[in-house]
Amino acid sequence: MSVVFDYIYSLTLAAITAGVLSILAPVKGKTVGKVIKYPIALAVMLAVLAPVSEITNAVKNMDISGMVEAFDYHDGQYSYDGSALDYVIKNGRKDAEEKLADMFAAHFSLSQDDIDVTVNLTDDLTLESIDAVLGFGAFGVSLDDAEEYLNSICRCRVSVTYK
């Protein structure tokens, strides 16, 4: 917030200084007045545009390492063996399994540790089936209710078993 205050303060100071210098500039000699007023206007414009240089420097020096997830780099080789598509499919499947487990646990008031979900895809990457394994804490949940709930979400073949 102090950066904004400093910027507004410098703009106000530049405007007041420009106003005072414009009033003191001679009116009768038009060439002298123009010579004084153009640098005053330039100084006010520079005061307005001063933060642009700070913004561009901040963008250039920005650390984006935490913003993007990348492959691990070890000894000049990527640690993931396989294509980029395989990497995306693997991580997408993992995320879908976690989200389904979260939704299931929230719906049946269970702990996330009480369910393990596996998503099975066909060769053309369509959802084939969902396999869920319920842990000890989920013994009060009916297998039929669990299958019905997962089927209502995924609309595919669902298999639910106990450990």
LINNOR-V17804 format. One record per backbone hydrogen bond with DSSP energy under -0.5 kcal/mol. NH is the residue of the N-H (numbers start at 0). CO is the residue of the C=O. E is the energy in kcal/mol with one decimal. If there is no record, write none. Layout:
# LINNOR-V17804
NH,CO,E
NH,CO,E
This chain:
# LINNOR-V17804
4,0,-2.2
5,1,-2.7
6,2,-2.1
7,3,-2.6
8,4,-2.6
9,5,-2.4
10,6,-2.3
11,7,-2.5
12,8,-2.6
13,9,-2.3
14,10,-2.5
15,11,-2.5
16,12,-2.4
17,13,-2.5
18,14,-2.3
19,15,-2.5
20,16,-2.6
21,17,-2.2
22,18,-1.9
23,19,-2.0
24,20,-1.2
29,27,-1.2
32,28,-2.2
33,29,-2.3
34,30,-2.1
35,31,-1.5
36,32,-2.7
37,33,-2.1
38,34,-0.7
39,35,-1.3
40,36,-2.4
41,37,-2.4
42,38,-2.4
43,39,-2.1
44,40,-2.3
45,41,-2.4
46,42,-1.9
47,43,-1.9
48,44,-2.2
49,45,-0.8
51,48,-1.3
52,48,-0.6
52,49,-0.8
53,49,-0.8
54,50,-2.3
55,51,-2.4
56,52,-1.9
57,53,-2.1
58,54,-2.4
59,55,-2.2
60,56,-2.0
61,58,-1.0
63,61,-0.8
66,63,-1.1
67,63,-1.1
69,67,-0.6
73,71,-0.6
73,76,-2.4
76,73,-2.2
78,71,-2.0
80,78,-0.6
81,79,-0.6
86,82,-1.8
87,83,-2.4
88,84,-2.7
89,85,-2.6
90,86,-2.3
91,87,-2.6
92,88,-2.6
93,89,-2.1
94,90,-2.3
95,91,-2.4
96,92,-2.5
97,93,-2.1
98,94,-2.5
99,95,-2.5
100,96,-2.1
101,97,-2.4
102,98,-2.6
103,99,-2.6
104,100,-2.7
105,101,-2.4
106,102,-2.4
107,103,-2.3
108,105,-0.6
109,104,-2.9
113,110,-1.7
114,111,-1.1
115,132,-2.0
117,130,-3.0
119,128,-2.7
121,125,-2.5
124,121,-1.6
127,119,-2.8
128,119,-1.5
129,156,-2.4
130,117,-2.7
131,158,-3.1
132,115,-2.5
133,160,-3.2
134,113,-3.6
137,134,-1.5
138,135,-1.3
140,137,-1.8
145,141,-2.3
146,142,-2.6
147,143,-2.6
148,144,-2.4
149,145,-2.4
150,146,-2.5
151,147,-2.0
152,148,-1.1
153,149,-2.6
154,150,-2.4
156,127,-1.0
158,129,-2.6
160,131,-2.3
162,133,-1.9
